[in-house]
Amino acid sequence: MRNTWIIATAILLAVAPAAVADSIQLSVNSSVLVNVTSPYDSYWGVYISGQPYTDFPSFDTTGVFANFSSVSLFVPAGNSVTSANIKVTLPPNPIQGTGVNFAETSFATPNPGSPSIAPTFNGTGSTNVFVDYTPIIFHPLISGNEVSTGDLGLYAEILGSIHDTVATPGVNWDGYIGGSGQVLIPYTVELDVTYSPVPEPSAFALLGTGILALAGATRRRLLP
């Protein structure tokens, strides 16, 4: 029975200095303002007898680049960093911004005997953007108890279309329609850090005492 108590005490001594991990999260919200245009030489509308048809300007594979200064956090004194991760997330598609359409040079007159009048737009339309973003693995910078993101860059491809409402439909006109707009694309950078206390020298001494007690109890139990 005595040996049992000795073994139990030794186990408790050995486990006592074990470190308990904890974590800290830092979340930073930012955004990038993107200007988009749709060249007039690819999109057109037909207006005959006041009946408009429009193929709203669209665009694709427009590159978006954003960077931001390093952000950092500190783990409590007396602790060491065990792991750190950076994650960049974007909102669900689509993302909407502002946009306008405009009539470009006419390339045809459906009825040559009638005057050709280009349509006009209200200039209060919207731009719908789909973001094609491939997550990139970023490696945090660790210096002592400070963890930072470093200077990061975000690159994505966007595609979408620019919509506007017709103010005056135009008559007997067949030509190009262009568009331009702005979209604010938000994103979030998350820094997740796990840390644990650094054992004091006294903890190592306590651990050693537990191991010796356990060894002694085992030896006495094995003796005849």
Secondary structure, 3 states (H helix, E strand, C coil): CHHHHHHHHHHHHHHCCCCCCEEEEEEEEEEEEEEEEECHHHCEEEEECCEEEECCCEEEEEEEEEEECCCEEECCCCEEEEEEEEEEECCCCCEEEEEEEEEEEEEECCCCCCCCECCEECCCEEEEEEEECCCCCECCEEECCEEECCCEEEEEEEEEEEECCEEECCECEEEEEEEEEEEEEEEEEEEEEEEEECCCHHHHHHHHHHHHHHHHHHHHHHCC
